[in-house]
């Protein structure tokens, strides 16, 4: 697939156009990535499609081969993989806190100890998610602005 | 595995210190006239190593919840008690003195285990407080 980047006048609206033979999984991956950079993520709940604003997301969790997005009260399923979100959300306020969870740091109200060198994020909706030991040094760096 | 190794080392040094204290208290109470050679200095290290081993092999690929972690720690404590009793009293005839000593050792191990967990909890609480302060600063910056 060729990649062409064209500079446009600042008075115009920025756009991305994909020329493809058919809209397959590869194209959908690109669209999903672009949307996630723009501020929303495609997700499904009860067979209905939704655009979830990134700022509303509390955390994302991978369970088996599926990825779930948790908002204040509701849970949605998304086709994206956790490592894709880790990459696309890394320069936002999200951080990987365990093998299966990425958390929105803006939704964390406190960090508590959780036995054996682990910690626990207490979210503003009362939910708790575990920070595994492996990710503690990276979280500390991110919170201090060293990353 | 690296985290588990670091964790086991951290526990090892805390356990060795607390075993020294336990030996001082128990020895003074049960056998105050007992004399030791220089090998006595090795006992806390040996017991510390033995009690740290179960922690190395009790990791889980899944992130355990706090109740699951407590259950795992209790199993680990039982393994430690069993290992120490076998090392210290294995092959000895079961008489009143042995039972009394074994019971004292068991109580000491439980006290040491609780103290180790408490010290680690206090250290982790301090770290968590610092992380929460950093988090609040991060949220103000964003």
Interface residues (C-beta under 8 A of the other chain):
Chain A: X93 X98 X99 X100 X101 X105 X106 X108 X110 X111 X112 X113 X114 X115 X116 X117 X118 X119 X120 X130 X132 X133 X134 X139 X140 X142 X143 X144 X145
Chain B: X3 X7 X10 X63 X65 X66 X69 X70 X73 X117 X120 X121 X124 X125 X127 X128 X131 X132 X134 X135 X137 X138 X139 X141 X142
